Amino acid sequence: MPDIKFDKSTIPDLSGRVLLVTGGTGGIGAEIVVELAKHNPARIYFTGRNAKYAEDTKERIRAAAPGVRATFLACDLADLRTVKAAADKILAESDRLDIMLANAGIMAKPAGLSADGYEVHFATNHMGHALLTKKLLPLLERTADLPNSDVRVIYTTSLGWKNGSLDFKNLNTPMETAIMGRWIRYGNSKLANMLYARELARRHPKLLAFSLHPGAVTTGLVNDLSLTDRMFVYVSMMGKMITPEQGTFNHLWAISAPRDTIKPGGFYEPVGVFSSEEDAVAKERNYNKELWEYTDRELEKWA
């Protein structure tokens, strides 16, 4: 197992700050939420699909930081109706939003369509987070205008983006293929995450937007896969698998590192390792403008 380290004492005091973490009911998302609660934020919103698991996260927060206000937002990223409701609740309740961690996601699921008719990986990993971002952009930018603000929008992607591509004409189909289709669909959605962060950073420079890879983490995302797919992950990542605690380190670094040390739109491997941009620039040249315009057009009805 790799010796990945992060000094949690470098996490800043979050007094007065409002945070949003998607996927905070399990996996590394729950670990991130509990750790951040220890640093005195004004409020933490976290999303998920399972209210029972959300209560487990809240109990852990109450034990670690009794004074922190934690709010669960029931949200299925593959159902844009619930994403809109979650964003609307934040907008109704909060006058600021300092950190958005677009963390939740699915991996290597069978071919299928979301509630809104998109390929399910693209829907969950990209479209849901894009709608949250679009709805919350005015609040994020107003927060960025406040004195001493440091607004960050951080997208969880993976190394899978490097093999991804975007076939815009077929995003409303299951995109089923016989060989490794579930991994191809996953990689495509992770490419969308990485590229959307780059374009958001370009179009909204008040926000520090970038993407990161948490590492190959031994959470349910991997352990709930079929035996064949688990073997594929463990063999392909032999010697690189990390614990759930280590899987939080890159996100915690992303919140803690001085703002001027992070490249807007950059992609970071654990922990805080800036990845060469050669591949990203090539993908950007092929897809960025169309991805942004496609996403914006598809989400107009939810604005």
N, C-alpha and C positions, 0 to 999 in steps of 0.2 A: 504494500500500500504506500503511495507517495507521501513524502514528508511535507505536506502542505501546511503552512502556518499563517496565522494572522493574530496580531496583538489587539485584543478587544478593548484594551485601555485607550486605544486611539479613536474609538467611536466618540463623536462629539456629544456634548450636552444638547439635547433636542428640545429644550424648554420652549414652549410657545409654538412648536412646529406641529403640523398636521401631516400624517402619513397615510398612504394607501398601498396595501400589498395584496395582489391577487393570488388566489390559491393558498390562503393562510390557514386552512383547516387541516393540512397534512403535509407530509414531506418536508422539504427544506423551507417552504413558505411558513409553516407553523413555527419552525425553529427561528426563522428571521424575525417574525412578529414578537415572539417572546423575548428574544435578545434585545430588540429595539425598545421594547417597553421598559427595560431597565434603565434607559437613558432619558427618562422624564419628558417624553413628547406630550403635547397638549391633548392629542387624540390619535388613535390608530384605527383606521378602517381596514377591514380585511374581508375578502370575498371567498366564497366556496359554494359547493352544492349541497353539503351535508350539515344540517343544523346540529346534529349530535356531536359531530367532530368539532364544530365551531364552539360548542359549549366546553369541550375538552381544552381547546386553545384558550378560551376565556379563563378557565380555572387555573391554567398555568400562568397566565398573565396576573391574575389576582394574587397568586402565591409569590410571584417574582416582583411585582410592582403594584401594590394594592391601590395606589392613588391614580393610576393611569386609566383614562377612559377609552375602552375598546369597543368598537361597534362592528358587529357582523352584518355583512350585506349578502343575502342569498342571491347568487348570481351564477348562471350557467353560461359560460362564454360562447357556447354553441347555439344560444338562443338570445338573439339581440334584443328581444323584448325585455328580458331580465337584466341585460347589460344597461339598457336605457334607464330602467327603474333604479338600478344601483347608482348610476351617475346622477340622476335627478335627486336622489336622497342626499348625496354629498352636497350638491349645489344648494339644496334647501337648508341644510344644517350648518355648513361651514363657510366662513368668509375667507379661508385661505387653504391652499394645498401645496406643501413644500416638497414632498417626495412621493413619486409614483413608481412602484416596483411592479412592472408587468411580468409577473413570475409564473403564473399558472400555465399549464399546458398538458397536452396528451402526446403519446408517442406510439408509433407502430400499431395503430388500431386497424381493425378490418375496414374495408372500403365501405363508405356510406356518405350520406348527406346530413347536414345540420338541419335544425328546425327551419332555417331560412333558405335552404336549398344550395348551400355551398359544400364543397368537399370538406369533410369533417375536421381534418387537421388544419386546413387553411382557415376554416371558420373559427375554431377554438383558439388556435395559437396566434392568428393574425387579426381576423375581422373583429372578434370580440374586444381585443385590446385596442384596436384602432378606433372603435366606437367610443370606448371609455376615454381615450385620448382626445378625440374630436369634441366630445361633450364637455370635457373638463379643461380644455385649452384656455378658454377665457379666464377661468379661476386660476390656473397655473400662471398665466401671464400677469394677472393682477397681483398675484403674490410676488412674482419676480420684480415688480415695481416698488415693493415695500423696502424700507431701509434694512440693510444687513440681511437681505434674503439670499438664499442659495437653493434655487429650485432645480431639481434633478428628475429626469424621466428615464428610467432604466429598463431596458427590455432583455428578458432572458432568452437567449438563443442557444445554439450548440454548434459544435464543429460540423454538424450535418449540413449547415448552410453551404458549405464549400462545394457540395455535390448537387445542390438544388438548382432548379430552374422554374420558370413561371410560364405556364400555358394559359393565358388569360381566357381563351375561347372555351376552355374545358373546366373552369373552376366551379361551374354549376353542375358538374357530373361527379360520380364517385371516383373517377380516374383510376379504375381498377386495372391492374396489369398483373400478369401471371408471376413474374419473377421479382421478388423483393419490393413489390408495389407499396407495401405499408411503410417501408423505410424511405422510399423515394418520396412519397407524399409527406412524410414527416420532414425530410430535408427541405422540400419546397417551402413548407410553412416556416421553417427556421430561417430560410433565406429571406422570406418576407419580413420577419422580425428584424433581422440585421439591417436590411435596406430601409425599412420604415424609420428606424432610429436615425440613420444617416440623413434621410430627407427631412425629418422633423428638425434635426439640428440645423440644417441649412435654412429652412423656411422660418424657423422660430428661434433665433439665436439668443433670446433672453433666457431660454431654457437650456440646461446642460443635458442633452439627450445623447445616449450611447447604448451599446449593447454588450452583453457579456455571456460567457459560458461558465456555468458553475462547476463543471467537471462531471465525470461519470460517477454518479452518486448511488449508493445502495439504498434507495427508497422504493416505495411502491411503484414508481414510474418504471423501474426496471423489474422489480421482483414480482409484479403482477402480470408480466408478459408471459406468453406461452413458453414452454420449456425450450423450444427451438430458438425463440428470440432471445431468451435469457442467455442461452449458450452463446449465441452470436455476440451479444454485448460483452459477456465476460471474457470470451476468447479474443475478440477484437480489441478490448481494452485491458488485456492482461497486464497486471502490475500497475494499472492506472486508476482502479476503482477507489473511491474515497467514501468516508463515513458521512452521514447526514450533517453532523456538525461541521466537518470540513467543507461540505457543500454549501454552507452559508457564507464562507469566508469571502468569496469574490463579491457577493452582494454587500456585505458589511464593509469591505474595502471601498466599494463604489460610493457608499454614503459618507465614508470617513475621510477619504483622500482629499487633500486640498484641491479646490476647484480648478486652479490653474495648472494642475499636473495631469488633468484628464483631457484628452482630445475630443472635442464635440463630434459626435457621430462615429467615434472609434469603436473597435471591437476588442474586448479584453478577455484573455484566458486567465485561469487562476494561478496566483493571486495577483491581480493588477498588472498582468503582462500584456503589453500592447502588441497586438498581432500585426504582422506585415499587411499593408493595405493593397498589395498588388492584386490579390484575388478579389477583394471587395470592390476595388475600382473597376475591374473588368465586369463584374456582375452589375454594378451600378450603371455602367454604360449601356448595358443591355436592357435593364428592367426598371430602374428607379422612377423615371418620369411616368411610365405607364402604370406602375404599381400605385403610385400616389393618386393619379387621376382616376384609375379604376376604383380604388378604395373610396375616395371622396364621393364619386358618383353613386356608388352602391349604398353609401351610408346617408345620402341626402335625406331620405325619408325618415331617418331616425334622429335627425338633428333637433 
